[in-house]
């Protein structure tokens, strides 16, 4: 495939920002950093770097979401158990 035919990879910027706000700040910020690199690499013509940045942005966004969900569930269960122990 010719380089000029390669589509712009998804940058996951919106997902990374939402994961940062609602899930896990440090890993969400890593997602934002990689997401911001996608478009600039693509515009420079560095398609492989843009694809790698897209994959890294999605990886860190997923990690942020997973950690946020796990911490939320553990907090919920801890609250239930703590509330039951006071009975």
N, CA, C and O atoms as a Maestro MAE file, in Angstrom:
{
 s_m_m2io_version
 :::
 2.0.0
}

f_m_ct {
 s_m_title
 :::
 protein
 m_atom[348] {
  # First column is atom index #
  i_m_mmod_type
  r_m_x_coord
  r_m_y_coord
  r_m_z_coord
  i_m_residue_number
  s_m_chain_name
  s_m_pdb_residue_name
  s_m_pdb_atom_name
  i_m_atomic_number
  :::
  1 25 0.848 -1.169 0.000 1 A "UNK " " N  " 7
  2 3 0.000 0.000 0.000 1 A "UNK " " CA " 6
  3 2 0.898 1.238 0.000 1 A "UNK " " C  " 6
  4 15 1.893 1.292 0.723 1 A "UNK " " O  " 8
  5 25 0.549 2.197 -0.791 2 A "UNK " " N  " 7
  6 3 1.282 3.457 -0.836 2 A "UNK " " CA " 6
  7 2 1.048 4.219 0.459 2 A "UNK " " C  " 6
  8 15 -0.030 4.138 1.047 2 A "UNK " " O  " 8
  9 25 2.064 4.962 0.905 3 A "UNK " " N  " 7
  10 3 1.927 5.714 2.147 3 A "UNK " " CA " 6
  11 2 0.815 6.751 2.075 3 A "UNK " " C  " 6
  12 15 0.112 6.971 3.061 3 A "UNK " " O  " 8
  13 25 0.645 7.395 0.915 4 A "UNK " " N  " 7
  14 3 -0.368 8.447 0.835 4 A "UNK " " CA " 6
  15 2 -1.785 7.890 0.854 4 A "UNK " " C  " 6
  16 15 -2.743 8.654 0.972 4 A "UNK " " O  " 8
  17 25 -1.936 6.575 0.740 5 A "UNK " " N  " 7
  18 3 -3.254 5.948 0.816 5 A "UNK " " CA " 6
  19 2 -3.623 5.542 2.238 5 A "UNK " " C  " 6
  20 15 -4.752 5.123 2.491 5 A "UNK " " O  " 8
  21 25 -2.695 5.662 3.148 6 A "UNK " " N  " 7
  22 3 -2.939 5.199 4.515 6 A "UNK " " CA " 6
  23 2 -3.873 6.164 5.246 6 A "UNK " " C  " 6
  24 15 -3.638 7.372 5.257 6 A "UNK " " O  " 8
  25 25 -4.926 5.630 5.850 7 A "UNK " " N  " 7
  26 3 -5.851 6.513 6.580 7 A "UNK " " CA " 6
  27 2 -5.239 6.989 7.896 7 A "UNK " " C  " 6
  28 15 -4.345 6.349 8.451 7 A "UNK " " O  " 8
  29 25 -5.733 8.110 8.376 8 A "UNK " " N  " 7
  30 3 -5.272 8.648 9.661 8 A "UNK " " CA " 6
  31 2 -5.744 7.709 10.772 8 A "UNK " " C  " 6
  32 15 -6.932 7.393 10.841 8 A "UNK " " O  " 8
  33 25 -4.843 7.260 11.634 9 A "UNK " " N  " 7
  34 3 -5.258 6.401 12.752 9 A "UNK " " CA " 6
  35 2 -6.122 7.172 13.745 9 A "UNK " " C  " 6
  36 15 -6.000 8.390 13.872 9 A "UNK " " O  " 8
  37 25 -6.982 6.462 14.436 10 A "UNK " " N  " 7
  38 3 -7.810 7.083 15.475 10 A "UNK " " CA " 6
  39 2 -6.892 7.558 16.591 10 A "UNK " " C  " 6
  40 15 -5.966 6.848 16.983 10 A "UNK " " O  " 8
  41 25 -7.147 8.758 17.104 11 A "UNK " " N  " 7
  42 3 -6.238 9.286 18.128 11 A "UNK " " CA " 6
  43 2 -6.711 9.025 19.564 11 A "UNK " " C  " 6
  44 15 -5.912 9.165 20.490 11 A "UNK " " O  " 8
  45 25 -7.953 8.659 19.781 12 A "UNK " " N  " 7
  46 3 -8.491 8.332 21.114 12 A "UNK " " CA " 6
  47 2 -8.379 9.477 22.109 12 A "UNK " " C  " 6
  48 15 -8.320 9.244 23.317 12 A "UNK " " O  " 8
  49 25 -8.350 10.711 21.617 13 A "UNK " " N  " 7
  50 3 -8.186 11.856 22.515 13 A "UNK " " CA " 6
  51 2 -9.392 12.027 23.433 13 A "UNK " " C  " 6
  52 15 -9.226 12.237 24.635 13 A "UNK " " O  " 8
  53 25 -10.587 11.941 22.891 14 A "UNK " " N  " 7
  54 3 -11.787 12.102 23.722 14 A "UNK " " CA " 6
  55 2 -11.855 11.007 24.773 14 A "UNK " " C  " 6
  56 15 -12.142 11.278 25.938 14 A "UNK " " O  " 8
  57 25 -11.593 9.778 24.369 15 A "UNK " " N  " 7
  58 3 -11.619 8.659 25.309 15 A "UNK " " CA " 6
  59 2 -10.577 8.838 26.406 15 A "UNK " " C  " 6
  60 15 -10.840 8.557 27.575 15 A "UNK " " O  " 8
  61 25 -9.390 9.307 26.019 16 A "UNK " " N  " 7
  62 3 -8.319 9.517 27.001 16 A "UNK " " CA " 6
  63 2 -8.676 10.609 28.000 16 A "UNK " " C  " 6
  64 15 -8.399 10.480 29.192 16 A "UNK " " O  " 8
  65 25 -9.285 11.673 27.519 17 A "UNK " " N  " 7
  66 3 -9.685 12.765 28.419 17 A "UNK " " CA " 6
  67 2 -10.750 12.280 29.391 17 A "UNK " " C  " 6
  68 15 -10.677 12.566 30.586 17 A "UNK " " O  " 8
  69 25 -11.740 11.548 28.887 18 A "UNK " " N  " 7
  70 3 -12.790 11.028 29.773 18 A "UNK " " CA " 6
  71 2 -12.236 10.029 30.787 18 A "UNK " " C  " 6
  72 15 -12.647 10.027 31.947 18 A "UNK " " O  " 8
  73 25 -11.308 9.185 30.353 19 A "UNK " " N  " 7
  74 3 -10.691 8.236 31.275 19 A "UNK " " CA " 6
  75 2 -9.883 8.968 32.347 19 A "UNK " " C  " 6
  76 15 -9.849 8.540 33.500 19 A "UNK " " O  " 8
  77 25 -9.240 10.062 31.971 20 A "UNK " " N  " 7
  78 3 -8.469 10.850 32.933 20 A "UNK " " CA " 6
  79 2 -9.391 11.475 33.972 20 A "UNK " " C  " 6
  80 15 -9.084 11.469 35.164 20 A "UNK " " O  " 8
  81 25 -10.510 12.010 33.524 21 A "UNK " " N  " 7
  82 3 -11.438 12.685 34.431 21 A "UNK " " CA " 6
  83 2 -12.139 11.698 35.348 21 A "UNK " " C  " 6
  84 15 -12.241 11.939 36.551 21 A "UNK " " O  " 8
  85 25 -12.624 10.590 34.801 22 A "UNK " " N  " 7
  86 3 -13.493 9.695 35.555 22 A "UNK " " CA " 6
  87 2 -12.826 8.445 36.112 22 A "UNK " " C  " 6
  88 15 -13.414 7.777 36.963 22 A "UNK " " O  " 8
  89 25 -11.630 8.107 35.667 23 A "UNK " " N  " 7
  90 3 -11.068 6.817 36.069 23 A "UNK " " CA " 6
  91 2 -9.752 6.943 36.829 23 A "UNK " " C  " 6
  92 15 -9.732 6.850 38.057 23 A "UNK " " O  " 8
  93 25 -8.684 7.148 36.125 24 A "UNK " " N  " 7
  94 3 -7.366 7.100 36.753 24 A "UNK " " CA " 6
  95 2 -6.476 8.169 36.126 24 A "UNK " " C  " 6
  96 15 -6.065 8.047 34.972 24 A "UNK " " O  " 8
  97 25 -6.189 9.198 36.880 25 A "UNK " " N  " 7
  98 3 -5.473 10.367 36.371 25 A "UNK " " CA " 6
  99 2 -4.119 10.047 35.725 25 A "UNK " " C  " 6
  100 15 -3.910 10.453 34.582 25 A "UNK " " O  " 8
  101 25 -3.196 9.352 36.379 26 A "UNK " " N  " 7
  102 3 -1.861 9.191 35.773 26 A "UNK " " CA " 6
  103 2 -1.871 8.446 34.442 26 A "UNK " " C  " 6
  104 15 -1.207 8.859 33.490 26 A "UNK " " O  " 8
  105 25 -2.621 7.353 34.376 27 A "UNK " " N  " 7
  106 3 -2.632 6.575 33.140 27 A "UNK " " CA " 6
  107 2 -3.458 7.264 32.057 27 A "UNK " " C  " 6
  108 15 -3.166 7.126 30.869 27 A "UNK " " O  " 8
  109 25 -4.470 7.994 32.457 28 A "UNK " " N  " 7
  110 3 -5.249 8.767 31.497 28 A "UNK " " CA " 6
  111 2 -4.414 9.865 30.858 28 A "UNK " " C  " 6
  112 15 -4.552 10.143 29.667 28 A "UNK " " O  " 8
  113 25 -3.549 10.487 31.649 29 A "UNK " " N  " 7
  114 3 -2.657 11.527 31.111 29 A "UNK " " CA " 6
  115 2 -1.699 10.913 30.089 29 A "UNK " " C  " 6
  116 15 -1.417 11.524 29.059 29 A "UNK " " O  " 8
  117 25 -1.203 9.719 30.368 30 A "UNK " " N  " 7
  118 3 -0.341 9.039 29.392 30 A "UNK " " CA " 6
  119 2 -1.108 8.816 28.094 30 A "UNK " " C  " 6
  120 15 -0.553 8.981 27.008 30 A "UNK " " O  " 8
  121 25 -2.376 8.445 28.201 31 A "UNK " " N  " 7
  122 3 -3.206 8.280 27.010 31 A "UNK " " CA " 6
  123 2 -3.352 9.577 26.240 31 A "UNK " " C  " 6
  124 15 -3.302 9.580 25.010 31 A "UNK " " O  " 8
  125 25 -3.532 10.685 26.957 32 A "UNK " " N  " 7
  126 3 -3.661 11.992 26.307 32 A "UNK " " CA " 6
  127 2 -2.369 12.364 25.576 32 A "UNK " " C  " 6
  128 15 -2.409 12.882 24.460 32 A "UNK " " O  " 8
  129 25 -1.243 12.103 26.200 33 A "UNK " " N  " 7
  130 3 0.046 12.430 25.577 33 A "UNK " " CA " 6
  131 2 0.207 11.671 24.260 33 A "UNK " " C  " 6
  132 15 0.562 12.260 23.239 33 A "UNK " " O  " 8
  133 25 -0.054 10.371 24.286 34 A "UNK " " N  " 7
  134 3 0.081 9.593 23.052 34 A "UNK " " CA " 6
  135 2 -0.980 9.984 22.028 34 A "UNK " " C  " 6
  136 15 -0.701 10.014 20.830 34 A "UNK " " O  " 8
  137 25 -2.188 10.283 22.487 35 A "UNK " " N  " 7
  138 3 -3.250 10.696 21.565 35 A "UNK " " CA " 6
  139 2 -2.873 11.980 20.842 35 A "UNK " " C  " 6
  140 15 -3.182 12.149 19.662 35 A "UNK " " O  " 8
  141 25 -2.210 12.879 21.547 36 A "UNK " " N  " 7
  142 3 -1.831 14.150 20.921 36 A "UNK " " CA " 6
  143 2 -0.726 13.966 19.883 36 A "UNK " " C  " 6
  144 15 -0.537 14.830 19.026 36 A "UNK " " O  " 8
  145 25 -0.009 12.874 19.949 37 A "UNK " " N  " 7
  146 3 1.074 12.628 18.996 37 A "UNK " " CA " 6
  147 2 0.576 12.048 17.673 37 A "UNK " " C  " 6
  148 15 1.284 12.120 16.669 37 A "UNK " " O  " 8
  149 25 -0.619 11.480 17.654 38 A "UNK " " N  " 7
  150 3 -1.111 10.791 16.459 38 A "UNK " " CA " 6
  151 2 -1.229 11.739 15.275 38 A "UNK " " C  " 6
  152 15 -0.645 11.481 14.222 38 A "UNK " " O  " 8
  153 25 -1.964 12.818 15.426 39 A "UNK " " N  " 7
  154 3 -2.202 13.719 14.298 39 A "UNK " " CA " 6
  155 2 -0.926 14.406 13.829 39 A "UNK " " C  " 6
  156 15 -0.712 14.565 12.627 39 A "UNK " " O  " 8
  157 25 -0.075 14.815 14.771 40 A "UNK " " N  " 7
  158 3 1.145 15.505 14.350 40 A "UNK " " CA " 6
  159 2 2.080 14.557 13.598 40 A "UNK " " C  " 6
  160 15 2.712 14.960 12.622 40 A "UNK " " O  " 8
  161 25 2.174 13.311 14.040 41 A "UNK " " N  " 7
  162 3 3.011 12.341 13.318 41 A "UNK " " CA " 6
  163 2 2.439 12.063 11.933 41 A "UNK " " C  " 6
  164 15 3.179 11.986 10.953 41 A "UNK " " O  " 8
  165 25 1.130 11.915 11.857 42 A "UNK " " N  " 7
  166 3 0.493 11.658 10.563 42 A "UNK " " CA " 6
  167 2 0.700 12.835 9.610 42 A "UNK " " C  " 6
  168 15 1.007 12.641 8.434 42 A "UNK " " O  " 8
  169 25 0.532 14.049 10.119 43 A "UNK " " N  " 7
  170 3 0.701 15.233 9.280 43 A "UNK " " CA " 6
  171 2 2.141 15.405 8.791 43 A "UNK " " C  " 6
  172 15 2.375 15.977 7.727 43 A "UNK " " O  " 8
  173 25 3.095 14.910 9.566 44 A "UNK " " N  " 7
  174 3 4.508 14.934 9.147 44 A "UNK " " CA " 6
  175 2 4.801 13.866 8.097 44 A "UNK " " C  " 6
  176 15 5.841 13.894 7.439 44 A "UNK " " O  " 8
  177 25 3.873 12.928 7.951 45 A "UNK " " N  " 7
  178 3 4.089 11.825 7.015 45 A "UNK " " CA " 6
  179 2 4.701 10.609 7.675 45 A "UNK " " C  " 6
  180 15 5.053 9.649 6.990 45 A "UNK " " O  " 8
  181 25 4.836 10.627 8.995 46 A "UNK " " N  " 7
  182 3 5.391 9.483 9.728 46 A "UNK " " CA " 6
  183 2 4.232 8.569 10.137 46 A "UNK " " C  " 6
  184 15 3.775 8.587 11.280 46 A "UNK " " O  " 8
  185 25 3.778 7.780 9.181 47 A "UNK " " N  " 7
  186 3 2.577 6.964 9.369 47 A "UNK " " CA " 6
  187 2 2.772 5.854 10.403 47 A "UNK " " C  " 6
  188 15 1.855 5.527 11.156 47 A "UNK " " O  " 8
  189 25 3.973 5.284 10.428 48 A "UNK " " N  " 7
  190 3 4.231 4.224 11.404 48 A "UNK " " CA " 6
  191 2 4.220 4.767 12.827 48 A "UNK " " C  " 6
  192 15 3.688 4.128 13.735 48 A "UNK " " O  " 8
  193 25 4.805 5.943 13.022 49 A "UNK " " N  " 7
  194 3 4.782 6.562 14.355 49 A "UNK " " CA " 6
  195 2 3.354 6.928 14.760 49 A "UNK " " C  " 6
  196 15 2.975 6.780 15.921 49 A "UNK " " O  " 8
  197 25 2.571 7.403 13.799 50 A "UNK " " N  " 7
  198 3 1.178 7.748 14.091 50 A "UNK " " CA " 6
  199 2 0.399 6.507 14.509 50 A "UNK " " C  " 6
  200 15 -0.396 6.563 15.447 50 A "UNK " " O  " 8
  201 25 0.616 5.406 13.833 51 A "UNK " " N  " 7
  202 3 -0.070 4.152 14.175 51 A "UNK " " CA " 6
  203 2 0.366 3.665 15.553 51 A "UNK " " C  " 6
  204 15 -0.467 3.217 16.341 51 A "UNK " " O  " 8
  205 25 1.658 3.746 15.849 52 A "UNK " " N  " 7
  206 3 2.155 3.318 17.156 52 A "UNK " " CA " 6
  207 2 1.609 4.205 18.264 52 A "UNK " " C  " 6
  208 15 1.232 3.702 19.322 52 A "UNK " " O  " 8
  209 25 1.558 5.516 18.044 53 A "UNK " " N  " 7
  210 3 1.012 6.435 19.039 53 A "UNK " " CA " 6
  211 2 -0.464 6.146 19.279 53 A "UNK " " C  " 6
  212 15 -0.937 6.232 20.412 53 A "UNK " " O  " 8
  213 25 -1.194 5.804 18.219 54 A "UNK " " N  " 7
  214 3 -2.609 5.452 18.355 54 A "UNK " " CA " 6
  215 2 -2.773 4.201 19.221 54 A "UNK " " C  " 6
  216 15 -3.625 4.155 20.108 54 A "UNK " " O  " 8
  217 25 -1.954 3.197 18.952 55 A "UNK " " N  " 7
  218 3 -2.016 1.967 19.750 55 A "UNK " " CA " 6
  219 2 -1.645 2.233 21.208 55 A "UNK " " C  " 6
  220 15 -2.271 1.688 22.118 55 A "UNK " " O  " 8
  221 25 -0.636 3.063 21.431 56 A "UNK " " N  " 7
  222 3 -0.228 3.391 22.804 56 A "UNK " " CA " 6
  223 2 -1.301 4.205 23.517 56 A "UNK " " C  " 6
  224 15 -1.556 3.995 24.703 56 A "UNK " " O  " 8
  225 25 -1.926 5.128 22.802 57 A "UNK " " N  " 7
  226 3 -3.006 5.921 23.408 57 A "UNK " " CA " 6
  227 2 -4.146 5.010 23.848 57 A "UNK " " C  " 6
  228 15 -4.671 5.162 24.951 57 A "UNK " " O  " 8
  229 25 -4.528 4.073 23.000 58 A "UNK " " N  " 7
  230 3 -5.615 3.162 23.344 58 A "UNK " " CA " 6
  231 2 -5.218 2.256 24.512 58 A "UNK " " C  " 6
  232 15 -6.034 1.978 25.391 58 A "UNK " " O  " 8
  233 25 -3.954 1.795 24.519 59 A "UNK " " N  " 7
  234 3 -3.475 0.926 25.604 59 A "UNK " " CA " 6
  235 2 -3.578 1.646 26.946 59 A "UNK " " C  " 6
  236 15 -4.121 1.086 27.898 59 A "UNK " " O  " 8
  237 25 -3.066 2.881 27.042 60 A "UNK " " N  " 7
  238 3 -3.078 3.606 28.306 60 A "UNK " " CA " 6
  239 2 -4.489 4.022 28.706 60 A "UNK " " C  " 6
  240 15 -4.802 4.099 29.895 60 A "UNK " " O  " 8
  241 25 -5.334 4.288 27.727 61 A "UNK " " N  " 7
  242 3 -6.731 4.610 28.027 61 A "UNK " " CA " 6
  243 2 -7.431 3.400 28.615 61 A "UNK " " C  " 6
  244 15 -8.167 3.527 29.594 61 A "UNK " " O  " 8
  245 25 -7.213 2.217 28.028 62 A "UNK " " N  " 7
  246 3 -7.820 0.986 28.560 62 A "UNK " " CA " 6
  247 2 -7.322 0.703 29.976 62 A "UNK " " C  " 6
  248 15 -8.105 0.329 30.849 62 A "UNK " " O  " 8
  249 25 -6.028 0.880 30.200 63 A "UNK " " N  " 7
  250 3 -5.475 0.649 31.538 63 A "UNK " " CA " 6
  251 2 -6.137 1.585 32.548 63 A "UNK " " C  " 6
  252 15 -6.496 1.163 33.647 63 A "UNK " " O  " 8
  253 25 -6.297 2.841 32.178 64 A "UNK " " N  " 7
  254 3 -6.936 3.813 33.053 64 A "UNK " " CA " 6
  255 2 -8.373 3.405 33.378 64 A "UNK " " C  " 6
  256 15 -8.796 3.469 34.533 64 A "UNK " " O  " 8
  257 25 -9.113 2.990 32.365 65 A "UNK " " N  " 7
  258 3 -10.509 2.574 32.575 65 A "UNK " " CA " 6
  259 2 -10.577 1.341 33.464 65 A "UNK " " C  " 6
  260 15 -11.396 1.285 34.382 65 A "UNK " " O  " 8
  261 25 -9.736 0.365 33.205 66 A "UNK " " N  " 7
  262 3 -9.752 -0.872 34.005 66 A "UNK " " CA " 6
  263 2 -9.421 -0.573 35.460 66 A "UNK " " C  " 6
  264 15 -10.101 -1.065 36.360 66 A "UNK " " O  " 8
  265 25 -8.387 0.225 35.704 67 A "UNK " " N  " 7
  266 3 -8.024 0.558 37.085 67 A "UNK " " CA " 6
  267 2 -9.147 1.336 37.757 67 A "UNK " " C  " 6
  268 15 -9.461 1.091 38.922 67 A "UNK " " O  " 8
  269 25 -9.750 2.267 37.038 68 A "UNK " " N  " 7
  270 3 -10.865 3.027 37.603 68 A "UNK " " CA " 6
  271 2 -12.032 2.143 37.989 68 A "UNK " " C  " 6
  272 15 -12.624 2.330 39.052 68 A "UNK " " O  " 8
  273 25 -12.374 1.179 37.140 69 A "UNK " " N  " 7
  274 3 -13.480 0.268 37.438 69 A "UNK " " CA " 6
  275 2 -13.128 -0.624 38.629 69 A "UNK " " C  " 6
  276 15 -13.958 -0.819 39.517 69 A "UNK " " O  " 8
  277 25 -11.924 -1.160 38.659 70 A "UNK " " N  " 7
  278 3 -11.511 -2.037 39.766 70 A "UNK " " CA " 6
  279 2 -11.529 -1.273 41.094 70 A "UNK " " C  " 6
  280 15 -12.040 -1.779 42.094 70 A "UNK " " O  " 8
  281 25 -10.983 -0.079 41.105 71 A "UNK " " N  " 7
  282 3 -10.979 0.727 42.333 71 A "UNK " " CA " 6
  283 2 -12.407 1.075 42.747 71 A "UNK " " C  " 6
  284 15 -12.728 1.054 43.936 71 A "UNK " " O  " 8
  285 25 -13.256 1.391 41.793 72 A "UNK " " N  " 7
  286 3 -14.651 1.692 42.103 72 A "UNK " " CA " 6
  287 2 -15.379 0.501 42.709 72 A "UNK " " C  " 6
  288 15 -16.114 0.649 43.686 72 A "UNK " " O  " 8
  289 25 -15.177 -0.673 42.134 73 A "UNK " " N  " 7
  290 3 -15.817 -1.885 42.662 73 A "UNK " " CA " 6
  291 2 -15.283 -2.197 44.054 73 A "UNK " " C  " 6
  292 15 -16.056 -2.515 44.958 73 A "UNK " " O  " 8
  293 25 -13.977 -2.110 44.231 74 A "UNK " " N  " 7
  294 3 -13.397 -2.383 45.553 74 A "UNK " " CA " 6
  295 2 -13.899 -1.386 46.596 74 A "UNK " " C  " 6
  296 15 -14.154 -1.761 47.740 74 A "UNK " " O  " 8
  297 25 -14.040 -0.140 46.213 75 A "UNK " " N  " 7
  298 3 -14.562 0.870 47.142 75 A "UNK " " CA " 6
  299 2 -16.013 0.571 47.512 75 A "UNK " " C  " 6
  300 15 -16.404 0.696 48.672 75 A "UNK " " O  " 8
  301 25 -16.792 0.182 46.534 76 A "UNK " " N  " 7
  302 3 -18.190 -0.161 46.771 76 A "UNK " " CA " 6
  303 2 -18.298 -1.365 47.707 76 A "UNK " " C  " 6
  304 15 -19.060 -1.344 48.673 76 A "UNK " " O  " 8
  305 25 -17.535 -2.403 47.414 77 A "UNK " " N  " 7
  306 3 -17.562 -3.607 48.259 77 A "UNK " " CA " 6
  307 2 -17.052 -3.278 49.654 77 A "UNK " " C  " 6
  308 15 -17.610 -3.752 50.644 77 A "UNK " " O  " 8
  309 25 -16.000 -2.476 49.745 78 A "UNK " " N  " 7
  310 3 -15.488 -2.081 51.055 78 A "UNK " " CA " 6
  311 2 -16.505 -1.293 51.857 78 A "UNK " " C  " 6
  312 15 -16.608 -1.455 53.073 78 A "UNK " " O  " 8
  313 25 -17.259 -0.438 51.176 79 A "UNK " " N  " 7
  314 3 -18.308 0.307 51.864 79 A "UNK " " CA " 6
  315 2 -19.417 -0.596 52.369 79 A "UNK " " C  " 6
  316 15 -19.924 -0.410 53.475 79 A "UNK " " O  " 8
  317 25 -19.790 -1.571 51.561 80 A "UNK " " N  " 7
  318 3 -20.833 -2.526 51.969 80 A "UNK " " CA " 6
  319 2 -20.353 -3.353 53.167 80 A "UNK " " C  " 6
  320 15 -21.075 -3.505 54.153 80 A "UNK " " O  " 8
  321 25 -19.152 -3.875 53.074 81 A "UNK " " N  " 7
  322 3 -18.607 -4.700 54.156 81 A "UNK " " CA " 6
  323 2 -18.427 -3.865 55.413 81 A "UNK " " C  " 6
  324 15 -18.747 -4.316 56.513 81 A "UNK " " O  " 8
  325 25 -17.920 -2.658 55.254 82 A "UNK " " N  " 7
  326 3 -17.735 -1.783 56.410 82 A "UNK " " CA " 6
  327 2 -19.060 -1.416 57.055 82 A "UNK " " C  " 6
  328 15 -19.160 -1.328 58.279 82 A "UNK " " O  " 8
  329 25 -20.061 -1.204 56.243 83 A "UNK " " N  " 7
  330 3 -21.399 -0.886 56.773 83 A "UNK " " CA " 6
  331 2 -22.020 -2.063 57.484 83 A "UNK " " C  " 6
  332 15 -22.726 -1.884 58.476 83 A "UNK " " O  " 8
  333 25 -21.773 -3.254 57.000 84 A "UNK " " N  " 7
  334 3 -22.322 -4.453 57.628 84 A "UNK " " CA " 6
  335 2 -21.627 -4.772 58.950 84 A "UNK " " C  " 6
  336 15 -22.232 -5.355 59.850 84 A "UNK " " O  " 8
  337 25 -20.377 -4.395 59.063 85 A "UNK " " N  " 7
  338 3 -19.644 -4.729 60.301 85 A "UNK " " CA " 6
  339 2 -20.110 -3.855 61.459 85 A "UNK " " C  " 6
  340 15 -19.866 -4.192 62.618 85 A "UNK " " O  " 8
  341 25 -20.774 -2.746 61.169 86 A "UNK " " N  " 7
  342 3 -21.258 -1.882 62.220 86 A "UNK " " CA " 6
  343 2 -22.617 -2.320 62.766 86 A "UNK " " C  " 6
  344 15 -23.136 -1.703 63.696 86 A "UNK " " O  " 8
  345 25 -23.184 -3.357 62.210 87 A "UNK " " N  " 7
  346 3 -24.520 -3.807 62.643 87 A "UNK " " CA " 6
  347 2 -24.450 -4.566 63.937 87 A "UNK " " C  " 6
  348 15 -25.477 -5.016 64.446 87 A "UNK " " O  " 8
  :::
 }
 m_bond[347] {
  # First column is bond index #
  i_m_from
  i_m_to
  i_m_order
  :::
  1 1 2 1
  2 2 3 1
  3 3 4 2
  4 3 5 1
  5 5 6 1
  6 6 7 1
  7 7 8 2
  8 7 9 1
  9 9 10 1
  10 10 11 1
  11 11 12 2
  12 11 13 1
  13 13 14 1
  14 14 15 1
  15 15 16 2
  16 15 17 1
  17 17 18 1
  18 18 19 1
  19 19 20 2
  20 19 21 1
  21 21 22 1
  22 22 23 1
  23 23 24 2
  24 23 25 1
  25 25 26 1
  26 26 27 1
  27 27 28 2
  28 27 29 1
  29 29 30 1
  30 30 31 1
  31 31 32 2
  32 31 33 1
  33 33 34 1
  34 34 35 1
  35 35 36 2
  36 35 37 1
  37 37 38 1
  38 38 39 1
  39 39 40 2
  40 39 41 1
  41 41 42 1
  42 42 43 1
  43 43 44 2
  44 43 45 1
  45 45 46 1
  46 46 47 1
  47 47 48 2
  48 47 49 1
  49 49 50 1
  50 50 51 1
  51 51 52 2
  52 51 53 1
  53 53 54 1
  54 54 55 1
  55 55 56 2
  56 55 57 1
  57 57 58 1
  58 58 59 1
  59 59 60 2
  60 59 61 1
  61 61 62 1
  62 62 63 1
  63 63 64 2
  64 63 65 1
  65 65 66 1
  66 66 67 1
  67 67 68 2
  68 67 69 1
  69 69 70 1
  70 70 71 1
  71 71 72 2
  72 71 73 1
  73 73 74 1
  74 74 75 1
  75 75 76 2
  76 75 77 1
  77 77 78 1
  78 78 79 1
  79 79 80 2
  80 79 81 1
  81 81 82 1
  82 82 83 1
  83 83 84 2
  84 83 85 1
  85 85 86 1
  86 86 87 1
  87 87 88 2
  88 87 89 1
  89 89 90 1
  90 90 91 1
  91 91 92 2
  92 91 93 1
  93 93 94 1
  94 94 95 1
  95 95 96 2
  96 95 97 1
  97 97 98 1
  98 98 99 1
  99 99 100 2
  100 99 101 1
  101 101 102 1
  102 102 103 1
  103 103 104 2
  104 103 105 1
  105 105 106 1
  106 106 107 1
  107 107 108 2
  108 107 109 1
  109 109 110 1
  110 110 111 1
  111 111 112 2
  112 111 113 1
  113 113 114 1
  114 114 115 1
  115 115 116 2
  116 115 117 1
  117 117 118 1
  118 118 119 1
  119 119 120 2
  120 119 121 1
  121 121 122 1
  122 122 123 1
  123 123 124 2
  124 123 125 1
  125 125 126 1
  126 126 127 1
  127 127 128 2
  128 127 129 1
  129 129 130 1
  130 130 131 1
  131 131 132 2
  132 131 133 1
  133 133 134 1
  134 134 135 1
  135 135 136 2
  136 135 137 1
  137 137 138 1
  138 138 139 1
  139 139 140 2
  140 139 141 1
  141 141 142 1
  142 142 143 1
  143 143 144 2
  144 143 145 1
  145 145 146 1
  146 146 147 1
  147 147 148 2
  148 147 149 1
  149 149 150 1
  150 150 151 1
  151 151 152 2
  152 151 153 1
  153 153 154 1
  154 154 155 1
  155 155 156 2
  156 155 157 1
  157 157 158 1
  158 158 159 1
  159 159 160 2
  160 159 161 1
  161 161 162 1
  162 162 163 1
  163 163 164 2
  164 163 165 1
  165 165 166 1
  166 166 167 1
  167 167 168 2
  168 167 169 1
  169 169 170 1
  170 170 171 1
  171 171 172 2
  172 171 173 1
  173 173 174 1
  174 174 175 1
  175 175 176 2
  176 175 177 1
  177 177 178 1
  178 178 179 1
  179 179 180 2
  180 179 181 1
  181 181 182 1
  182 182 183 1
  183 183 184 2
  184 183 185 1
  185 185 186 1
  186 186 187 1
  187 187 188 2
  188 187 189 1
  189 189 190 1
  190 190 191 1
  191 191 192 2
  192 191 193 1
  193 193 194 1
  194 194 195 1
  195 195 196 2
  196 195 197 1
  197 197 198 1
  198 198 199 1
  199 199 200 2
  200 199 201 1
  201 201 202 1
  202 202 203 1
  203 203 204 2
  204 203 205 1
  205 205 206 1
  206 206 207 1
  207 207 208 2
  208 207 209 1
  209 209 210 1
  210 210 211 1
  211 211 212 2
  212 211 213 1
  213 213 214 1
  214 214 215 1
  215 215 216 2
  216 215 217 1
  217 217 218 1
  218 218 219 1
  219 219 220 2
  220 219 221 1
  221 221 222 1
  222 222 223 1
  223 223 224 2
  224 223 225 1
  225 225 226 1
  226 226 227 1
  227 227 228 2
  228 227 229 1
  229 229 230 1
  230 230 231 1
  231 231 232 2
  232 231 233 1
  233 233 234 1
  234 234 235 1
  235 235 236 2
  236 235 237 1
  237 237 238 1
  238 238 239 1
  239 239 240 2
  240 239 241 1
  241 241 242 1
  242 242 243 1
  243 243 244 2
  244 243 245 1
  245 245 246 1
  246 246 247 1
  247 247 248 2
  248 247 249 1
  249 249 250 1
  250 250 251 1
  251 251 252 2
  252 251 253 1
  253 253 254 1
  254 254 255 1
  255 255 256 2
  256 255 257 1
  257 257 258 1
  258 258 259 1
  259 259 260 2
  260 259 261 1
  261 261 262 1
  262 262 263 1
  263 263 264 2
  264 263 265 1
  265 265 266 1
  266 266 267 1
  267 267 268 2
  268 267 269 1
  269 269 270 1
  270 270 271 1
  271 271 272 2
  272 271 273 1
  273 273 274 1
  274 274 275 1
  275 275 276 2
  276 275 277 1
  277 277 278 1
  278 278 279 1
  279 279 280 2
  280 279 281 1
  281 281 282 1
  282 282 283 1
  283 283 284 2
  284 283 285 1
  285 285 286 1
  286 286 287 1
  287 287 288 2
  288 287 289 1
  289 289 290 1
  290 290 291 1
  291 291 292 2
  292 291 293 1
  293 293 294 1
  294 294 295 1
  295 295 296 2
  296 295 297 1
  297 297 298 1
  298 298 299 1
  299 299 300 2
  300 299 301 1
  301 301 302 1
  302 302 303 1
  303 303 304 2
  304 303 305 1
  305 305 306 1
  306 306 307 1
  307 307 308 2
  308 307 309 1
  309 309 310 1
  310 310 311 1
  311 311 312 2
  312 311 313 1
  313 313 314 1
  314 314 315 1
  315 315 316 2
  316 315 317 1
  317 317 318 1
  318 318 319 1
  319 319 320 2
  320 319 321 1
  321 321 322 1
  322 322 323 1
  323 323 324 2
  324 323 325 1
  325 325 326 1
  326 326 327 1
  327 327 328 2
  328 327 329 1
  329 329 330 1
  330 330 331 1
  331 331 332 2
  332 331 333 1
  333 333 334 1
  334 334 335 1
  335 335 336 2
  336 335 337 1
  337 337 338 1
  338 338 339 1
  339 339 340 2
  340 339 341 1
  341 341 342 1
  342 342 343 1
  343 343 344 2
  344 343 345 1
  345 345 346 1
  346 346 347 1
  347 347 348 2
  :::
 }
}
